[in-house]
Amino acid sequence: MPHRNWSRRSLLKATLAGTLLLLGTPAFPMERVAGREAEGRLLLYNTHTEERLDVLYRNASGTYDPDALNALNAILRCHYTQTTTEMDVRVIDFVNAVDKRLGGGHEIHIISGYRSPEYNNLLISEGRDVARRSLHLSGKAIDIRIPHVGLDILRKTALSLGYGGVGFYPRSGFVHLDSGRVRTW
């Protein structure tokens, strides 16, 4: 399975994003808990590969762990081609913020993370409702559900954060989160 490790440049970008978040000037803020930045911890389950990951990817001071980010890239890979990409830390932080706002510690079911062009094209050819230039193609989108949390609550929670895109797919059983501009559908 091809696996892209976090390059020094990517790690510096992630660290810069974390630093900007700590300075209070970001357009995409991390969730705050009791006046401190919340650590970035996720418990994920990939519904296609049946893999689980419990990972601390960012400490409370905002420093990202490159090994943890690589583990996130792996579990969020395209299940069709087994290819990975460097997931945008902003979408990972968005998922984390939603979990924290819902009380934290939930097992988050991943329906789709990174989507390879081959898989995206296959979905389009099958008549699935996917965008030709989906943010999944660039590692900026994740489709999730959380067992025992209603999709409507999940959607409202994500919208309340005012971060990025939030798509609602009740018939398919998931909510789409992305690190693009703030919008909803």
HELIX and SHEET records of a PDB file:
HELIX    1   1 ARG A    8  LEU A   23  1                                  16    
HELIX    2   2 PRO A   66  ILE A   75  1                                  10    
HELIX    3   3 VAL A   89  ARG A  101  1                                  13    
HELIX    4   4 PRO A  117  SER A  125  1                                   9    
HELIX    5   5 LEU A  135  SER A  138  5                                   4    
HELIX    6   6 LEU A  151  LEU A  161  1                                  11    
SHEET    1   A 2 ARG A  32  VAL A  33  0                                        
SHEET    2   A 2 ARG A  36  GLU A  37 -1                                        
SHEET    1   B 7 ARG A  52  ARG A  58  0                                        
SHEET    2   B 7 GLY A  40  ASN A  46 -1                                        
SHEET    3   B 7 GLU A 107  SER A 112  1                                        
SHEET    4   B 7 ALA A 141  ARG A 145 -1                                        
SHEET    5   B 7 PHE A 174  ASP A 178 -1                                        
SHEET    6   B 7 GLY A 165  TYR A 169 -1                                        
SHEET    7   B 7 ARG A 183  THR A 184  1                                        
END                                                                             
